[in-house]
Amino acid sequence: MAEIHIEKETRLSPEEAMKKFENEVLALPNLKLFVTEYKIDGRRVTFGGDKGVTGTLVVDPGKLVIDVKLEGMASLGRGLVEGKLREVLGKF
């Protein structure tokens, strides 16, 4: 198992950050292969699927916190997943 933890400052409002995460991160073609469902509950997004990828995003004013668990074969892609998340979240 591999874990990813990213904390990122943002100038976006929590609502803007949530929408951007949904549209730009959860819509990534490679991520969609592993994440088949997600639920938005206030300022928290919980996502996962049946291929070993689960995680949460919590948006507080001025800050994003994302935690991802990669299990089984998905754990081999930790570097790629973390790099792509940091790249996309860098635009927040």
N, C-alpha and C positions, 0 to 999 in steps of 0.2 A: 504494500500500500504506500502511496505517496500523498503528501498533503501540500497544499499551496495556501499561503496566507498573504494577502496584499492589503495594505492600508494606503489610501490615496486621498490627498486633499483635493477639494473641488470648489469651484465658485458657483456651480449650478445649484439651483434649489433642489431639495429632495425629490420633488415631483419631476423636474426636468431630468435629473440623474436617473431616476427609475425608468422613464420613457426611453432615454438614450441607451440604457443597458438592455432593455427589451429589444429595441430596434437594431442596435449595433453589435451587441455581444451574443445574445441568444439567437440571433439570426445568422451568425457566421456559419457558412456551409459545413465546415469540418466539425463544429460543435454540435450542429443539428444531427449529426450521425450518432452522437452519444447522449445528447440531452433530448429526450422525447416529450418531457412534460415540465411545466413550471407553474408556480403559483405565486401571485403577488398578494401580499397581505400588509397593507399600510406601507411602511418603508422597508419591508423585507421581501426578498425574492428567494424562494426555495426552488431548486431545480434538480433534475436527475433523470435517470433512464435505466435501462436494463443492461447496459454495457460497462458498468463500473464507474460512472461519473456522477457524483452528487455534490451539491454545494449550496451556499447561501450568500446573498449580498444583503448588507444592511447599510442603509443610507441615513446618515445623520446630517444636520446642517453643517456644511463645510467638509464632510468626510465620508468616504466610501470604505467599507470593509468587506472583503470577499474571502471566503474560505471554500476550498474545493478539495474533495477527496477523490483520488484515483485508485481504483482497485483492479487487481488482475492485470491483464494485458494493457489496460488503459494507463497504468502506472509507468509504463515504459515511455509514454509521451509527455512526462512531466515537464521537461525543459521546453518543449514546443508549446504546450498549453500555457505555461506560465509566461513565456515570452510574448505570445499573442495577446494574452489578457493584459499584460503591462503595456503593450503597444496601443491597444484600443483604449484602455483606461487612461492612458497618457493624454488623450484628446478630451477628457472630461474636465 
